Structures are given as C-alpha cells and as structure tokens.
C-alpha cells in the first residue's frame, strides 16, 4: 500500500508512502491518491485534509520509469486527470522534503502549504522534455508571480524552503519535527470554525481566482447576498461572539 489514510479530530491525513522511489507516483499510487482524496471529500466526519509523505522526499512527481516503460502515457495520464480538481474541503500540504515537478503540482493544488526546513521545490518539466497536466503553468504563477515561475520552469532549478516562503509558495517553514503537529494545529483551527462558512469562503477564493478583479469582486458581492439571505442568523452570530473573543485572546497569549 503506497497511500495511507487516517482520520482523527475531523482531520484526514493522507500520506504518500513510497520512499524507495522518492515517493514518485506510478499508476497504482495515482489511483490510490485520487481515491483517498475523493474519500476525504465525501467523508462527513472530515473537515480538513492534510497531505504529507514518509521519508525524506515529499514527492518526485510521476515515476519516470513508469513513463519510460509506457505504463503511464498521454492517454492514461489524461484519463487519470488531476487527483483533485474539484473539492469542497480545505487541503493542507505538509511538505517534508523536496517537491519536484508533479510533486510540486500536488503542493500547488492544496489550499495551504507549510514546509519543513528540509523541503525544496523545483519544476523539472523542461529538463525531462514534457509539459504539465496538473496546472503548473496556471498555479505556479499565481503562487510565486509570473517572473519567478518562469525562472523555475525554464531552468528547472530548485528553491529552498525559505525562498518558497518569501515568494508565497508556502505559508511558513518549521523544524522537521514540528511539521505535522503544526499542519494539524492549522487544520484544527479551521475545524473550530463554522464549516459551511469555511467551504463557502474556499469556493469563493477558488471560483474568483481566474477572474479579473472587478469580476471577482462582483462574484463576492453576489455570493454574500445569497449567503446572508439564506444562512445569516444574527442570534447565531451573537452566540459565537464570546467564543471568537476567547479564541483571539488565547492566540495573542501564545
């Protein structure tokens, strides 16, 4: 089994476990990853998904042996598609080591990413001589800016975890031993919020990402009007207010 799935405290942890192949993905691993992500999204007991890996490499992307042998070709790759284009629940990448090409795309397809200080990131599509299938040319420029993305994709060079944080690819960098606890702490902060609101906000970010600013703002207004018309309850807001204040005091005291 190359993908492990476990749940606790409304958090699903999906772990790529193929360290002998640098957590690269053959056909079986891709199928299992897609199945696990769909399972988490359909599990009523899960609010947030954490994606991570065993060993010292997050993922080297597609298994080049599977590509060179013909196990994975354009037809099978297209049929598999992106492991999770559609999702309702937040996904956090806990990047424990190098995330390379398809591995980087896994990170980019998560909503939040944090990294161990031992992580690094590279897009080596042009070194191999292939083009991306999972959104690299769209998602990497959104994360780090077009010029930084162009340098990464045309050179294939690695950036370290601190540079990834400075460029906006990851939200923060932790010590290796703190990575999973921190990812789960962030997930717990999300679990503690109003889940319909969390998913509506995530959908708003996702759906507005490809729009011009004026259109994205109009979308926000339309969604807000619809949301407040259907789900806004002043009494419920008042009831949550004391808990919100207490949580804010607790965070400031850390």
C-alpha positions in Angstrom: 0.0 0.0 0.0 1.5 3.3 -1.1 -1.1 5.7 0.2 -2.3 5.7 3.8 -5.5 7.3 5.0 -6.3 8.0 8.6 -8.7 10.3 10.5 -8.7 11.9 13.9 -10.5 15.0 15.3 -12.2 15.6 11.9 -8.9 15.8 10.1 -7.9 13.3 7.4 -4.2 12.7 6.9 -3.3 11.3 3.5 0.3 10.0 3.4 2.3 9.0 0.3 4.4 6.0 1.3 6.8 5.0 -1.5 10.1 6.2 -0.1 12.1 3.7 -2.0 11.0 5.5 -5.2 11.3 9.0 -3.7 7.5 9.0 -3.3 7.1 9.2 -7.0 3.8 8.1 -8.4 3.2 5.1 -10.6 -0.3 4.2 -11.9 -1.3 2.4 -8.7 -0.2 5.2 -6.5 -2.0 7.8 -8.6 -5.2 5.8 -8.4 -4.9 5.4 -4.7 -4.2 9.1 -4.2 -7.2 10.1 -6.2 -9.4 7.6 -4.3 -8.2 8.9 -0.9 -8.8 12.5 -1.8 -12.3 11.7 -3.0 -12.9 9.6 0.2 -11.9 12.6 2.4 -14.1 15.0 0.5 -17.1 12.6 0.8 -16.5 11.8 4.5 -19.0 13.6 6.7 -16.6 13.1 9.6 -13.8 15.1 7.9 -13.5 18.8 7.7 -9.8 19.3 6.6 -7.3 17.1 4.7 -3.5 17.1 5.4 -1.3 15.7 2.6 2.2 14.6 3.5 4.8 11.8 2.8 7.1 9.4 4.5 10.9 9.5 4.3 12.9 12.5 3.2 11.3 13.4 -0.1 7.8 14.8 -0.4 7.3 13.6 -4.0 9.4 13.4 -7.1 6.3 13.5 -9.2 5.4 10.9 -11.8 7.6 7.8 -11.7 9.9 8.3 -14.7 10.3 4.5 -15.0 6.5 4.2 -15.5 6.7 7.0 -18.1 9.6 5.5 -20.0 8.1 1.9 -19.9 4.8 3.1 -21.3 2.9 2.2 -18.1 1.8 5.9 -18.0 1.3 7.6 -21.4 -0.6 10.6 -22.5 -3.9 8.6 -22.7 -3.6 7.1 -19.2 -2.4 10.4 -17.7 -5.3 12.2 -19.3 -7.8 9.6 -18.1 -6.5 9.8 -14.5 -6.5 13.6 -14.6 -5.7 15.8 -11.7 -6.1 13.9 -8.4 -8.3 16.6 -7.0 -9.5 19.4 -9.3 -12.9 19.6 -7.5 -13.0 19.8 -3.8 -15.1 21.4 -1.1 -12.8 20.9 2.0 -9.6 22.7 2.7 -6.4 20.8 1.9 -3.1 21.5 3.7 0.2 20.2 2.2 2.8 19.4 4.9 6.0 19.3 2.7 8.6 17.2 4.5 11.3 17.3 1.7 11.8 18.0 -2.0 8.6 18.5 -4.0 9.6 18.1 -7.6 7.6 18.6 -10.8 4.4 16.6 -10.2 5.2 16.7 -6.5 5.2 20.5 -6.7 1.9 20.3 -8.5 0.4 18.3 -5.6 1.5 21.2 -3.3 0.1 23.8 -5.6 -3.3 22.0 -5.7 -3.6 22.3 -2.0 -5.1 25.4 -0.5 -2.5 25.9 2.2 1.1 24.7 2.3 3.7 24.6 5.0 7.2 23.2 4.7 9.9 21.7 6.8 13.2 23.5 6.6 14.5 20.4 4.7 11.9 21.0 1.9 12.8 22.3 -1.6 10.9 22.9 -4.7 11.5 22.5 -8.5 9.7 22.3 -11.8 11.8 20.0 -14.0 9.3 19.5 -16.8 11.7 21.2 -19.3 14.6 19.1 -18.1 12.7 15.9 -18.9 11.1 17.3 -22.0 7.4 17.0 -21.1 4.6 19.5 -20.4 2.5 19.6 -17.3 -1.0 18.2 -16.8 -1.9 19.2 -13.3 -1.9 23.0 -13.5 1.7 24.0 -13.1 1.5 26.8 -15.8 -1.5 28.3 -14.0 -1.0 27.6 -10.3 2.7 28.3 -10.0 2.5 31.9 -11.4 -0.4 32.6 -9.1 1.6 31.4 -6.1 5.0 33.0 -6.8 4.4 35.5 -9.6 4.9 35.1 -13.3 8.6 36.0 -13.4 9.6 33.7 -10.5 7.5 30.9 -12.0 9.2 31.4 -15.4 12.6 31.1 -13.9 11.7 27.9 -12.0 10.1 26.3 -15.1 12.6 27.2 -17.7 15.7 26.5 -15.6 14.4 23.5 -13.6 16.4 24.9 -10.6 15.5 24.3 -7.0 14.4 26.9 -4.5 14.8 26.2 -0.8 12.1 26.4 1.9 12.9 29.9 3.0 12.7 31.2 -0.6 9.5 29.3 -1.1 8.1 31.1 1.9 9.4 34.5 0.8 7.8 34.0 -2.7 4.5 32.9 -1.3 4.6 29.3 -2.3 4.3 28.1 1.4 2.8 30.0 4.3 5.5 29.1 6.8 8.6 27.0 7.5 9.0 24.7 10.5 11.6 22.4 12.0 11.2 18.9 10.6 9.8 17.5 13.9 7.3 20.3 14.1 5.9 19.9 10.6 3.0 17.5 11.1 2.0 18.9 14.5 1.9 22.4 13.0 -0.1 21.2 10.0 -2.6 19.5 12.3 -2.8 22.6 14.5 -3.7 24.7 11.5 -6.3 22.1 10.5 -7.7 22.2 14.0 -8.0 26.0 13.8 -10.1 25.5 10.6 -12.1 22.7 12.1 -13.1 25.0 15.0 -14.7 27.5 12.6 -18.2 27.4 11.0 -17.8 24.7 8.4 -20.4 25.9 5.9 -18.7 29.3 6.1 -15.3 27.7 5.6 -16.4 25.9 2.5 -18.2 28.9 1.1 -15.1 31.0 1.6 -12.9 28.4 0.0 -15.3 28.2 -3.0 -15.2 32.0 -3.3 -11.4 32.0 -3.4 -11.3 29.2 -5.9 -14.0 30.5 -8.2 -12.7 34.0 -8.2 -9.1 33.0 -8.9 -9.4 33.1 -12.7 -11.4 36.2 -12.9 -10.4 39.9 -13.4 -10.5 41.9 -10.1 -13.8 43.6 -11.0 -15.5 40.3 -11.8 -14.1 38.6 -8.7 -15.4 41.4 -6.5 -18.8 41.2 -8.2 -18.8 37.5 -7.5 -18.0 38.1 -3.9 -21.0 40.5 -3.6 -23.3 38.1 -5.3 -22.3 35.2 -3.1 -22.5 37.4 0.1 -26.0 38.5 -0.8 -27.1 34.9 -1.4 -25.3 33.6 1.7 -26.7 36.2 4.0 -30.2 35.8 2.6 -30.1 32.1 3.2 -27.8 31.4 6.1 -27.2 34.6 8.1 -28.7 34.4 11.6 -28.0 37.3 14.0 -28.7 35.1 17.0 -26.1 32.6 15.9 -23.5 35.3 15.3 -24.1 36.7 18.8 -23.8 33.2 20.2 -20.4 32.7 18.6 -19.1 36.1 19.5 -17.9 35.2 23.0 -16.1 32.1 21.7 -14.5 34.2 19.0 -13.2 36.7 21.6 -11.8 33.9 23.8 -10.0 32.3 20.9 -8.5 35.7 19.9 -7.2 36.2 23.5 -5.7 32.7 23.5 -3.9 33.3 20.2 -2.5 36.7 21.4 -1.2 35.0 24.5 0.9 32.4 22.7 
